[in-house]
Amino acid sequence: MSSPISWDVAEKVAIRIARQVQGSSYSVEVVQREFDEVIVKAAELVEQATGLISDGPPRALVVDRSAWVVSNIASFKRLLSPLLDKLGSKITSSSFLSPVGKVVTGAQLGAILGFMSTKVLGQYDLLVIEEENPQNQDLIYFVGPNILEIESRFDFPSQQFRLWIAIHEATHRAQFTAIPWMNAHFKSLLDQAISTMEPDPKRFLEALKRAAQDIMARKNPLAESGLIGLFVTSEQKVALSQLQGLMSLLEGHGDIIMNKAGTDLVPQASYFAQVLNERRNSNGIVKFFYQLIGLEAKMKQYAEGERFIETIESIGGDDLINILWKDPQWLPSIEEIRNPQSWIERVLPGKID
């Protein structure tokens, strides 16, 4: 079946854009050795702060922007394969999208990923797992040039900053490896959200075109409704709401632990957070997916999960937070994320006056 996107072109364009932005020169070997040590310490701090015990030690992999692009192109293809198959079947039956159009589409997607490759610092998510290559599973990625660039630009002390980043990513790893059902639940929501969509090829191409134009205008792409948001029907909103709630929760929990676990070792955490909050609109392929489903339509949504965790912790401490990880039924919807009291009333009836 014909694909509506030239993936080869997408990769070439993304890598070219990734290389256009000059970062600090660095030795991969040196940075790799540092993160090999930092990630182990980060995992220990996360375990102490959350009680979530991951299966085995964490592994860090320091990459450049081009390597990040290659890895995430493959992940993106797998993630959107059900959607693209449907697009492909419509295209082959209608001759709407010519070979030239596929190249243009690939270039537009490449521009988006190339832009994002200049922003990503760390990344742990299930979308980068290569099922056919076990050695590439369960890795925490760190984009060396971007980390060094931001350390230099804002005069960040590297030991503190790298530990701070590593704690956040180690928290995400704990969420998916220490909670037995999280992996399968997350993937089921992704499959449900994507596989049921019925995209319109013309609207898909127009969305990519607008996103690429935003990139050229130095604007955040997909900041309004997102690509997948264009295809959502009323029947799919329930699945998307569950997915949005889970994503917001996991990200908010990661932020809380990021600042809580390393309090004594990262005294400049609040300054780091202030700077990175301005960059979060393009931090990793998962956040790109947040944009695709419309979770990041407004910057205020970044903080919703964090406020939810803060609220329930203030009322019930770690015991109340731990209810979240017992079973998928106790996860909050996006509406409950925005109204923590409604979630507390559901899991602990009568406890909220």
N, C-alpha and C positions, 0 to 999 in steps of 0.2 A: 504494500500500500504506500502511496506517495505521501511524504511528509510535507506539511505546509511551511517548513522552515529548513533552510540550508544550514545544517549544524556546523559544517566545515567553515562556512563563511562567518557564522556567529563566533566560532572560536578564534579565527584569525583576526577579526575586527576587535574582539575583546582583548586579546593579547597585545595588539598594537596600541590600543588606548591605555592599557595597563602600563606599558613601557613609556608612554609619552610623559607621564607625570614623574618627575625625578624625585626619588627618595634618597635617603642616606645610603652610602655604600656600607656593606657589612659582610662579615664572615659567617656563612651559614653554620659552620662547624662550631664556632664559639657560641653563637646564640642558641644553637641546639643544645649544647652541653648545659648552658645556664637554665634553659627551660626543662631539661630532663630532671634537674634538681628542684626547680621551683614548683613543678606540677605535683611532685610527690608531697611537698610541704602543703600545698594548697588543698590536696585531697584529704590530708590529715586534719586540717583546720575545718573543712566542710563536714567531715564525719563527726568531729567534736561538737560542731554547732548545730547539726541537724539530727544526728543519730542514724543517718542513712549510711549503710555500709555497702560500698560497691563491691562487685565481684572482681577481685584482682586489682593490681596496681594500675594507675593511669599511664598512658603513653602520650608524649608530646611529639608533634612533628612541625618543625619550622619550615615554611615554604615561602617562595616569592610570589608575586602577583600572578605571573603566568601559570604557575602550578596550581594556584587557587582556581583560576579560570578553568583549566582543563578538568579538574576534579568536579567542579560544580556544573560545568556543561553536561557531564555525564549524569550527574544527579538530577539535573533539571529535566533531562530527556526522560529519565525513569519516572520522575514525579508527574509529569504532564502527559505521559504516554496515552492514558485513556482518552484524555481530551484531544490530543493531537490525532489519534486514530480516527476520531469522529470527524474532525476537521478534514483529515485526508480523504475520507470516503466522500465527503460532500464536494471536495475540490475535484477529485477524479471524475465525478459524475457531472460536473457543471462546467469544467474548463475555466473556472473563474480565475484561478491563480496559475499563471504561466511560470516556466522555469526562472524567468527574470524576476518575477514577483517573489519567488522563494529566496532568491539571493538578497533582495531588498529586505525581506522579513528577517533573514538571518543577520544581516548587517544591523538592523534596528535592535534586535535582541542582544547582539554582541556589544553594541554601544552601551546598553544598560548594564550588562555584566562587567564590561571593562571599567565603567565608572565605579561600580560597587567594589571592584577589586582594589581600588585605591583607598577605600574606607575601612575595610574589614581588619580587625585586630586579632581576635580569637574566635574560634568556632568549634562547637561540639553539637552535632545534631545527627539524626538518623538519615538525613537525606544524602549524606556524603558516603554512606557505607557502600562498598563494592561487594555485593553478595558473592561474586565469583572469585574474589581475592580476600581470603580471611585475614591476611596480614595487614590489610588496609582498614579493617574494622576497629571500632572502638578507639579512634584516635582523636586527640584534641589538637586542632590546627592553630598555629600562630603565624601570622603574615609578617615576617621579619622586617622588610623595608618600611611598612606602615607603622609598626611599633617604634622603630628607631626614629622615624620622621616625627612622630608626635612627641616623643621624649625630647628630641632636640628643639622642636618648635616651642614647647611650653616649659622647657627646663625641668622635666619630670625626673626625679631620682629613679634610675632604672630598676633597682632591686625592689623598691616599693611598688612601682607601677606594674611590673611584670607579675609580681605575686598577686596583686589586686585583680588583674585580668584573669590570671589562672584560677583564682578562687571562683570567679563567676562561671567559667567554663567547667570547672570541676563540679560545681553545683548542678549544672545541667547533666553532666555525666551521672551523678548520683541519682538524679530524678529518673533517669531512664534505665539504669543498671541495678539500683538498689530497691526500686519499687517493682515487684515482679510483673505486674499487669500493665505498667505504663507504656512499654514499647508496643505491645499488640493493640492497646486501646488507641494510642496516637495514630498508628497506621490505619486502623479501621476507620477512624474519623476522616483521615485524609482520603482514603479510598471512597468513602461514602460521599464526601463533598465533591470530589473531582469526577468520579465515574458516572454520576447521574446527570452531569451537565450536557446541554445540547447547544453548542456554540454556533454562532453565525460567522462564517469566514470573513465577510466584509467588516463586521464589527470588530472581530479579532485583529484584523490588519490595521484598522483605523486606531485601535487602542495602542498597538505597537508604534504606529507612526507618531501619535501624540506623545508617548513616553520618550521616544528618541528626540523629538523636538524639544521636550523639556530638558533633556540632557544637554543639548546644544545651547540652550538658554540658561544653563547653570541652575536649573530648578530641580527639585526633588521629583523624580518620575513616579507615577502611580500614586500620587499623594491624595487623590480624591476617592474615586470608587474602585480603582484597580482593575486589572484585566478580567479576572474571574468574576468580579462583581457585575460585569456587563452581561454575564450569562446566567446569573442566578434567577431561579424561579421561586415562587412563594413556597413550594414544597421543599426546596433545598435550604431554606433559611434556618430550619431547625438544626440540621447538621452543621451548618456554618456557625450557628450560635454556640454549639457545643465546642467546636474547634476553636473559635475565638476565645471562649472562656478558658479553655485549657492553655492556650498559648499565652494569654495575658497572665494567668496564674503562675506558670512556670517562669516566665520572664521576671515577674515581680518578686517571686521567691528567690530567684537568682540574684537580684539586686539587693534584697534584704541581707542575704547571707554574705554577699560580696563585701558589704560594709560592716557586718556584725562579726564575721569570723576572723578578720584580720585587724581588729581595732588597735591592738598594741603594736603590730608590725607594720601597719600602713597608716601612720598619723595624717598623711595628706590625702586620705581617701575622699574627703568632701570636695577638695579641689579637683581631683581626678574626675569625680562624678559630674561636677559642673561643666568641665570641658567636654567630656564624652557625651553628655546629654545633648549637646549641640551637633553631634555627629551621628546620633543613633538612627537617623532616617535611612542610613545605608550600611548597616552593620551586619553583614552576613546573609547567606542564602535563605535562612529561616525568616529573617526579617523582610527579605524580599518577598517571600511567600506571604507574610503578614500583609504586605501591601497588595499582593495579588487578590487576597480575599477581602480587602478593605479594612483590616484591623487598624491600619495606621492612617486612616483617613484624616485624623487630627492628632497633633503632637500630644495632646493631653492624655490620649489613650495609653501612652507609654507608662504613665504613672499609676494607672488604675489597678493593675495587679499588685504593685507595691503597697498601695493604700489598703487594699483588701487584706494582705498579709499583716500589715501593721495593725489594722483594726481588730482582727480576730486574735492576734497575739496579745493585744492590750486587754482583751476580755478574758481569754482562756489560756494564754501562754502556749507553750509547746504542745500541751495535751490537745488543745483545740486544733492547732495546725496539723498534728499527726492524724487527725480524723480524715484529712484530705487524702492521705496516702493509703487508707484502708481498702477502698473499693471505688471503682469509677462512679458509683451512684452518689458518692459524697462530693464529687467535683462540682464546683459552682458553674452555672451558666454565665454568659457574659452579662446578663441582667443582674445576677447575684454578685458578680465581681463589682459592679457599679453600686450595689446596695448590699454591703456585707451583712447587715442586720437580717436581711431576708434569708440569707444562707444559714446564719446561726440559728434562726427560728426553725428552719427546716431540719437541721441536724440535732438541735437541742431545744425541742418545743418547750415553750414556757419560760425560757431563760432570759428573754429580752422583754423588758417592761415597755 
